[in-house]
Amino acid sequence: MSEPDPTHTDNAILNAALEYAARGWFVFPLKTGEKTPLTPHGFKDATTDPEQVRAWWTQCPEANVGIRTGRESGLVVLDIDHHGEADGEESLAKLLKEFGPLPPTFEVRTPNGGRHLYFAHRDGEVKSRNGLRPGLDLKADGGYVVAPPSVLSESPEPYARQNGHSSCPLPKWLVEQANGRRSTPAPAASPTSQAGRSAARCAATALKLEVRNLRQAAEGTRNDTLNRAAFNLGQLVGGGYLDRAQVEAELAAAAAVIGLTEREAAATIHSGLDAGIQQPRTIEVRRPRRSLTSPAPAPNDAILVPGPHWDDQDRYIEQSCKTFADQVIAALPPDLIYRKGNLTGELLGKPGTRRWDELTADRGRLLVDEHLKLGAWYPRKNDEGSVLVFKPCSADNAALVLAGAKADPRVRDLDLLVSYPVYGPDFQRVPPGWHGGIYYDEPPRLRGIQPQRDLEHIHEELHELIVDFPFKDEASRQNFIGLMLTPLVAPAIDGNRPLHLLLSPLERTGKSKLAAEVLGGVILGRETPALQLTDRDEERDKRLLALLLQGETLVHLDNLPKMLDSAALASILTATSYQGRILGASKIVSLANTVTFVASGNNTECSGEIAKRTVPIQLQPNTPEPEARQDFLYPNLRAHIRTSRPRILAVLLGMIENWLEQGRPPHKNRLGGFEAWSETIGGILHANCFNRWRTNEADWRKSANPSAQEWEAFVEAWWDRHGPTPASVLDLMRIAEDHNCFPDTLNRKTERGRVTAFGTLLRRRVDTPIGEMLIRRHGYGTHSTYFLERKRRE
């Protein structure tokens, strides 16, 4: 057991109480200088909650500390005291002479010279016994003890620890003494000659396992682990199955490897072996089972749980955790679990609506028990061999399987989960089911869908789909068609997708319906999930990660602010993977960025960084009150989309097939940072006679990024006044003021403040192209000057 490391305070009693609580011992305050509980319900108020512990000792910092004994704390305390003629040490000596010595355990010296021995015990009831023997009391269920460093008013000596041991298991004979049952004295050691080959192999295996556990002991638990190993092996030495010298040598070598000093290790080994030898252990040698009423189970009938086993042929089997996990993963159906990043999960839901959900240990238990049989070999009574017994999957065993699945190549990686037809690598259409990381969850209504390649039919269907939306120009309409094509070919494209921005000068013109109901209804069969950019960055990132984990491929950024300038959004649009913390957990996961973003806003302006990553889709209402419009060809938009979905997907597939048949000609209007996407989507549209795609970008970017226009006007005025001649910050600020440029920067109260702010603005634009010019800087500090230089023509 590792030594707890409580948060340190200046109060020694509080520190001790926090340590005991960290061990799992239930603590409560006692009155200062007394043994009487301070809380209303006495030891029944005891807790392991550190916040409650701090609250108690903050309110009464000098209170003594009590520990509740019994099953709650998993603790039984033997109280050895001296009252008049009742000598507890003498009574204990008589018991030890009959039953053998006690193992080394956590010990406390009481103020009157007595001792408290702490033992661990959680299995079954142990009754508190006052007067177990003269001077011996047992504190268990329904009791408590005063713990170090408590002080009693009648004695200057505090309760004090006597060693650093953890609490050892309570000896069986002491349990029986407490519960009033007759105990059998420890048997005498059996000579080595009487141990058969099976017993010798068992003892050798025990030595091997104890040494291995010692070598793997964590820092802070190593001396306790050595003590336990010495005691356990000492019992086998006392039973005549192991040689003491060999055990001492093996333990000493392992202790040296983990960093224990030779002197410290020797003392621990010596005391542990001595105590174990006094309680020798008898190994029952089972006769091999040669005749059974039923044949032995075949090896593939059950997977053995981790641990040691003796089968019905008297063969010793060590089932490691890794072997167990490997065997379970190999035996599970291949389509049962899927891996996203470093997380393991399963697909839930009906066909066409499946989602990925991370597996918990409890859910893993159910899946393993549903599909496999786990077992363990147990000895039969009367040495009649062994029997293979069914074992339900435990939470620990399920956790082993999930841990193994994180890197096992047999577990399917789920890079993309879609409910619409897509094209994978090399533009091969993905069939239903899982194929190379892509899972096409085919909805029943899309079964058997075939591409419709007739150009007239393609144009008619797409026109009917969005006939009720007032697109500003043909380019915007074709940009939306390109958006619908994007998810279908995204898995085949090397690179990311730009932001598609739906814009309108007025509210209620249909932007959100176009993004959520039309795009989502056609591609996803449901509305596009929404994400608010106005949320806190951390929560927004967790929400986006949750959408990626669920397998979402479209996200609608709704209700954009007036000015869209988000470095995080710009980064997401160009990132091939996305890493973040899972909502409601502390796990970090990295996933492929499979999302296409569509946003909507009213005359939203963009920073230059966002505008260069955006495809505009503009709506132009024909009335000042678009919400009052009644002349819709399809008033029930949802029903229209639901019935149109198979036909629209068929014509979109047909457009892709027409482009593939023509040899995949790339579009010439490439978008920087999204070259593969623009060559593909533009190529598909052009191959199907849609020739106005993205022809509205240049005009839109000028209006969407007013600061760019402002800089161009300022640079033009600068060139008119100074040409290529260097000018001071003050002179350039006068030009900006004369032309009413950068009012937000030049709104400082003092001229010095305005010069400083304007100088900062200029420094950020050094070497940046603005129109036909580049801003250059000469000199440093307050003596810097700036000049314009014409860009070189390539």
N, C-alpha and C positions, 0 to 999 in steps of 0.2 A: 504493500500500500504506500503511495507517495505521500510525502509530508506536505500538507497544505501550506499555502503561502498567503496568509490573510493580508489585507490592506493595513499597513502600519499606521498606528496612531500614537499619541503621547500617553495614552491610558493603557497600562499593562494588562489590567483585568479585561478591558474591552478587546484588546488584541487577542488574549487567550480565548475569550468567548467567540470571537470571529473564527479563530482557528478550529475550535471544537465544532462549530456549525459547518465549516467547510469539510470536516471529516464525516459529516452526516449525523453528528450527535446533537440532539435537541437540548438547547440551553435556555435558562431563564434566570432572572436576577433574584438574589437573596438579600435580606436586610443587611445593612452595613454592620460588620462584626458579628453576625449571627448566621445560623443555619436555616432561619425561617424564610419562606418564600415572600417576595415583595409583591408579586402579582396577585390579582383577586382569586384566581383559581389554582394557584400553586403550580405544581409541575405540569398540570394539564395545559397551561399557557405556553409551555416550552416550544421553541421553533428553531428552524435552521435558516430563516430568512435574515440575511445580513442587515437589511434596512431596519427591521424591527429590533434586531440586536443593538444596532447603533442608537436607535431611538431610546431604548431602555437605559443604556449607560450614559447617554447624553443628559437624560433627565436625572439620573442618580449615578454619577461617575464613580463613587466609592462602594457601590453595591458589590457583594460577593457574587460568584457565579456558581450556579447549580446545573447539573447534567441529568436529564431524565434517563433512567435505565429501562431496559426491556426491549420489546420488539421495535418500538418507534425509532430508537437510536441504534438498534442492533447491538446492544451493549449489556453485559452482565458484569458486575463488580463484586469481587470477593473482599470483604472488609475484615482485616486482621487486627484485632485490638486487644488491650489488656485491661480488664475490669476486675479489681479486687483479686480473687483467686482464679478468675477465668483468664487463662493465658492463651490467646489466639495462636501464637507462634507454636506453642507446644501441641495444641490440637491439630494444627496444620501438619506438623511433623509426623504425627501418627497417621494421618490420611495419606501423606506422601510415601510413607514406609509401606503402606498397604497397596497403593495404586500407582506408585511411581512419581517422579518429579513433574512439576508443571513446566510447560514450555516458556521460554523468555517472552515477556509481554510488557505492555505499557504499565508502569508502576508509579504510584504517588505516595509520598511520605506525609502522614497527617501531623498536625501540631503536637499531639500527645505521644508521638513516637510510633504510632501504628502504621499499617500499610493498606493501600487500596490497589488491587490487581485488576486491571481492565481486560475483559475478554470479549471477543466478537461472537455474537450468536443471534441469528435471524430465523432459524428453522425451528418452529414449534414453540410452545409456551414454556417458560422457565419461571417458576414461582419465586418471589422474594421470600427468603427464610431468615428471620431473626433467630439466633441461637441454633444455627446449623450444627455447630459444635461449640463448646465453651470458648467464648472470645471470637467466634467466627460468625459473621452475618453475610448473606448473599443478597445484593441489591439487583433486582430484575424487574419484571412487570409490576407496575404500581409503585415504584420507588424512585429515589434520586440520590445523588452524592454531591458533596461540596467539592469543587474542583480547584486546582491551582490557578492563580496565586492568591486565592481567598485567604483572609486573615480573620481569626476569631478574637473577640475582645478579651477573653480570659487567657489568651496565650500570645506571646510575641512572635512565635514561629508561624510562618505561613504554610499552607498546603504547597508541597513542592514536588516537581517531577524528579524521578530517580534515574531515568534512562531515556533514550530516544526511540525505543521500540514502538511499533504499531501494536494494536490489540490483536493477540493471537486467538485462534478458535477456542471456544470453551470446551475443555475435556469432557468426553461423554460421561465419565464416572461422576463428575461434579454435577452434571445435569440430573443424573439419576438420584444423587444424594439430595439435591434441592427438591425434586418432585416426589421424594419418599419411596423410590424403588431401590431394590437391592442391586448393588454393583458387583461386578466380577473383577477380582484383582487381575492385573496385567499378567499374561502368560510368560513363562520362562522362555528364554531364547532357545530356538531350535538349532541344533548343530547343523553346520553346512552340509554335512554328508546326507542329511535327510531331505534336502531340497532337490527336487527333480529338475530335469532340463527346462521344463516350462517355467518353473518358479525362477530359475537362474536367469532365463531370458527376460522375464518380466522385471526382475531387479536390475539387470543391465540396462534395460530400456528406461527404467525410472531414473537411473543415474544419468543417462544420456539426455533425457528431457530436462532434468533439473539443471544440468550444466548449460544447456541451450537457453533455458529461460533466464539464467543468471547473466549470460553474455548479452542478452537482449534487454536487460533491465534498464529502465530510464533513470537518469540522474535524479538523486533524491530518494530513490527506492532501493538502491543497490545493496546497502548493508542489511536492510530488512529482508530482501530477497535471498541474500546469502544465508541469513539466520534461518529462514524457513526451509531452504534447501538442505542445510546441515541437519536440522531437526528431522525432516522427512527421511533423509537417507540414513540418519542415525538409527531410526526405527528398523530399517532393513539390516543395518549392521548388527543391531541387537538381536534380530531374528536369525542371524547366521547366513544371510544371503549375499552380503557384500563385505569386502575387506576394508577395514577402517583406513589403512594407509593409502589404499588406492583412492578412496573417497576424498581424503584430505588433500592428496596430490591434485586430483581433478578439480576440486573446488578452489584450491589455492591458485592454480593456473588460470582458471576463469576469472577469479577476483582480480588478478594482476592485469588481465586484458582490459577490464572495465575501469581500472584506475584506483582500486582500493590499495592502501598501503599494506605491506607484508605483515606488519605488526597488528594492524586493525583486523585484517582478514583472518589471521591465525587465531586471535582471541574469539572472534565470532564463530569460526568453524569449530573450535574446541568446545565452546559452551553449548552450541547447538547439537553437536554430535553426542555429547554427554547426556543432554536432556532426552534426545531421541532414543539412545540406547536403553535408558531406563524405562521406556515404553515400547518394547519390541513389537514388531508387526509380523503377523503370520500370513504368508501368501498361500491361499488355497489353490492347490494344483488340480486343475480340472482334467479329467480323462478325455481324450479326443473322442468326438462322437463318430462312431463308425456305422451305426444303424439308426435310421430315422424312419418314422412312419410316412414321411413325404420327402421327395428329393430336395436337395439343397437348392436355394433360389439361383437362377441364372444370373451372371454378372450384370446384365442390363435390366434386371427386374427392379432394382433400387439403386440409388446413389447414396453412398455412405456419407453421413454427416461428418464434419471435421472432428478429429480426435483419434485416439487409439482404439483398435478393435481386435478381438480374437474371433475368427470365424469358426464354422462347425468342423473345419478340418485342422483345428488347432494352429492356424496360421496367424501370425501377428501382422496387423495392417495399420500403417500410419496414414491417415487421410489428412493431407494438409489443406489449409484454407484455399490456396490457389488451385490445387487439383479439384477440390469440390466445386469452386466457381466455374472452372473450365468445363467440367463434366455437365453441370447444370445448363450452361449456355449452349453447349453442343447438343443437348437433348431437347431444348425448348424449340417450338416451331419457329422457323426463320422469320416469319412475318409477325411475330408477337411483340418484339421490342425494337425500337428505333432510337438512334442516337442523334441529338442535335448539339453540335459543339462538343462539350465535355459532359453533357447531361443525358441521362437515359430515360426514355419515356415510352408511351404506347399511343396508339391511335384510337380515339373514342368517337362514337357517333355513328349515324346511319350513312350509307353510301351517298356521296355527294355533299355531305356536311361534316365529314370527319375533321377532327382537330387533334393536334399532338398535346399530350399532357405528361408532365414529368412524373416518373414513378417514385412513390414513397416506399419505405421498407415494408409497411403494412400491406400496401397494394402488391408489392413483390411477393410477399408470403402467399397471398391468395392465388397469384398466377402460377407460382411454383407448385403449390399443392393441387391446382386444377389440372396441370399438364404432366406432372412427374410424381414419382414415389421416392421419398427419402427414407432411409432406414439406418439402424444401428444394431450391431450384434450384441446380444445379451446372453449370459450363461443361464442354462436351465437349472432347475432345482435338482439336487442329488447328483450333481456332476454329470448330467445327461447331455453334455455337449452344449451348443449354442443355438440360439434362434434369432433370425433376422426380424426385427420389430420395426413397424412403421413409426416414423418420427415426423410430426407436422413441422413445416418450415418455420423456424424462429425468426424474430426480427434481425438478430445478429447474422444468421445465415443468409437472409434476404439481402442484407446490407453488403455481404461479401459478393453476392452475385451482381449487384448493381455496381460495386466498385470494379469488379472484373470487366463488366460490360463497357466501361468508359474507354478502354483501349483494345478490346477484343476485335480482331478483324472480321469475325463471323457476325458481329452485330451490324445491322444495316445503318449506314449514315443517311440521315434525312436532310438534304440540303434544301429541298423545295417540296411543299405540299400544296397542290392546286386542285380545284374542282372544275377546271375548264381545260380544253385541249391546248397543249403547248408543243413547241419544237425544242428538242434538246441539242446536244453537241452535233456539229455538222448539219444542222437543220433537219434532223430526223424527227418525225412526229412520234411523240412518246405514247405507247399504248397504255391502257388502263393498268393500274398496279404500280409496283416499285421497279424502277429501272435506273441503275447507276446514280442513285442519290435523289432522283425525282420520283415523287409518288403522284400519279394522276388518279385522283379519287373521282371516278366518272359518275356523275349523277344519272339516275334512271332516264330522265327526259333527254339526255344527250347521247344515249347509246345509239351507236350506228350512224352518228352524224358524218356527213360527207361534204367535202369542199364544193361550193357552188362557184364556178369559174366564169360564168357568162358576165361580161362587163356591163351590159345593160341591166341585168338583174342585180348586180352588185350596186350600181349607182342608185337604182330605184329603192332597194331595201334600206340603204344608208340614208337616203333622203327622207323616207317615211319615218325612220327611227327618230330623227331630230328635227322634223319639220316645224314643230311648235316653238322652237327656240330662236330668238332674234339675233343671230350672229351678225357682228358688225361687218364682216367681209368674208369672202370665200376662203381666204387664208385661215381665218379662225376656225371655220367649219372643218377644213381639211386637217388642221392641227389637232382637233378633237378626234377625228378618225385615226390619225397617227397615234394618239394616246390610247385608243382602244386596241390598236395592233400591238402596242408595246409589250404588255404582259404575255402575249402569246409567243413572242420570239425572244423575250428577255433571257431565258436559259441558254439560248444558242449564241448570244452576243457576249463578247469579251469586253466588259466595261459596265459603266453605270448608265442610269437614265436621268435626263434633266427634270427639273420641276416644270409641271404644266400649270399655268396660272390662269384661272377663270376670272375675268374682270368685267365690271359694269359700272356705269356712272351712278346708278340708282340701286336701292335695295329691292328685293322681291322680283328680280328679273329672271330668276331660274338658275342662278349659278350653282347653288347647293343641290338643287334637283338634278342638274346635269352631272355633277360630280358624284353625288351619293346614289341617286336612284337609277340614272341611265348607265353611267359607267359601271357602278357596282352591280346593278341588275343584270347587265349583259355579261360581264366578265365573271363575277363572283356568284351570281344568282341571289344576291342579297345586297343591302346597302353597303357602300364603302365605309369601313370603320373610320371614325373621326379622331383627330388629335389636336388639342389646343396648344398653339404656340405661346399663349399668354400664361401657361402654367409655369411654375418654377422649373428651372433647367433640370434639376436633379429628378424631380417627379416626372417631367416630360420624358427624360431619357429612359427612366424605368418603364414608363408606359409604352414607349416605342419598343423596348426590348421585349416586353410582354407580348406585343403584337407580333414580333418576329418569331418568338417561341411558339405562338399559336399557329404560325404558318401564313400570316397575312402577307399579301403581295401588293396590295393597294392601300394607301392611307390618304385620307382627306384632311388637309390642314384648313380648318374652318375658322371663320370670323377673324381674318388677319388684321393686324393693326394697320394704321394708316401708312406707316413706313416699315417696310420689311427689310431689316438689316440684322441678320442672325448669322454669326460666325459658325455656330453649331450646325445650323441648317446647311450652310454652304459646304461644310466639311462632310456632312452625311451624304449629300448629293454626289460627292465624288469618291467616297470611301467604298472599298470593295468588301470590307467587313465592319462589323459593329460590335463593340465591347462595352459591357456595362454591368451594373449590379441588379440582380433580380428583385422585383418589387416584393417587399415584405420579407426579404432574406438577405444574408450576407455573402451570397455566392457571386463570383465574377464569372461571366460567360462570354465567349466570343463567337459570333454567328456571321454567316455570309449575309451581306446586305442585298436582300432580294426584293426590296420595296420600291415601287414606283409612286412618287408623291404627286398629288394633285391638290392645288390650293385655290381658295376663292376669296375675293374681297371686292370692296367698292373703290375703284380708282386707286388701288394700292400702288404706292411708289416703292421702288426698290433701290438698294445700294447697287453700285456698279458690280460688286462681287456676286450678288444674287442675280442681277439682270443678265449677266453673261451665262448663267446656268438655267435660264428660264425660257420656256416656249409659251408665248401669250395666246390666250383664247378669249377674244373680246365679244361681249354681248352689247347690243345697242337697242334699248327699249324704244318702241314707237309711240309711247304715251308717257306723260309725266306721272301717271299712276299705274304702273305695270301690274300691281296686285289686283286691280279692278278688271283686268282683261278677261274676256269671256269667249273669244273666238278661237278656242283650241280645237284642232282636228281630233286630238285624243285627250279628252278631259281627264280620264282615269289613266294617268301615266303609268302607275304601277302595273295595272292589268295589261296595258299596251306592251310594256317591257317584258313582262312574264311570258306573254304569248309570242313575242318577237325573238326571244333569246336564242332558241335553236337556229332560226333562220339567219340572224345576224352573225352568230359564230360561224355558220356555214359559209357566208360570203366573205368574212374576214379570213377564214382558212383558204378560200378560193383565191383571194388576193395574194396570199403568201405563195400558194402553189403556182400562180401565174408568174410571179417573180422568179421562183426557183426554175421554172421551165425555160425562162429567158436567160439563165446562166447567172443569176444573182447580180445584176448590174448595180454598182454602188451609186448613190446620189452624190452629185458634185458639191452641193451646199453643205459642207461639213461644219459641225458645231464643236468648237474647241473644248476639249475635255470629255466629249461624248462622240468621238469620231465614229466608232463602230456602230453605235446606235443610230446616228444621223445617216450614215451610208446605207444602213439596212432599212430603216423605216421610210426614208425618202425614196430609196430604190423601189420598195414595194408599192408606194403610192404612185410613183411615176410610171411604173409598169402597168398600172391600172387606170392611167389617164387622170390622175389627180396631180395637177401641175402648179398649184398655188401654195403648196405647203411651205410654211415658215417665211413667206415673202413679206410678212408684216412686222418682222422682228426689228429692223433698223429704226423705223418710225416709232415703234412702241418704246424702245429703249431710250430714245431721246426724251420722250415725255415721262417715262417712268423713273428716270434718274435726273432730277432737276439740278443736282449739284454738278453733273458733268456739263450741262449747258452753261451754268454759272462760271465754271472754270474756263470754258472756251471763250466766253465773252470777256472775262478778265484778261486772259492771255492776248486776245486780239487788241484790247486797249493798251496793254503793256507794250506790245510790239510797235503799235502806232506811236507811242511816246518815246521809247528808248531804243527800239530796234534791238540789235545784239549787244548793246552797251550794258555793262553791269550797273545795277541800281541797288540802293540801300533798302532795308526793310521799311523804313519810314516813307521813302518815296513811293514804293509799291503799295503801301497801305493807303496813301492819298489817292492813288488811281482806283483802288477798290472802293473807297468811300465816294469818289466822284461818280462811279457807275453803280452805286448801291449794291455791291457784291458782298457776300459773306456777312450779312447783318448779325447773325447769331454769334459770330466770332468777334465782331467789332462793336459789341454792345457794352464793353467795359466802361466804367465811369471815368477813368484817367487815361491820358494819352499813353503813358508808360505801360499800363495794363493792356491797351489795345495793341501796341507795338509788340509786346511780348507774345500775346496770343496769336497775332498774325505771323510772327516769325516762326512759331511752332507749326502753324498751318503750312507755311512754305516749305519747311524742312521735310515734312511728310510727303511732299510732292516732288522732291528732287529726283531727277532722272526718270520721271513719269511722263509718258507721251500724252500730250493734250492737243488734239487736232493734228496740225502739222509741226508742232513744236515740242521741244524737251526743255524742262526747267533744269538749269545747272546752278551749282553753288561754287562760290570762290571765297576762300578764307574760312575761319572758324570763330566761334564765340560771337561777341557783340559787334565784331568788325566784319561779319560775313556780308557778302553782296551776292546778288543773284542775277543771272542773265539767261536769255532765251537762245536756243540753238535749233535750227531746222533739222528735222529727222532726215536721215539718209534714205534715199529711195533704194529699195532692194532690186 
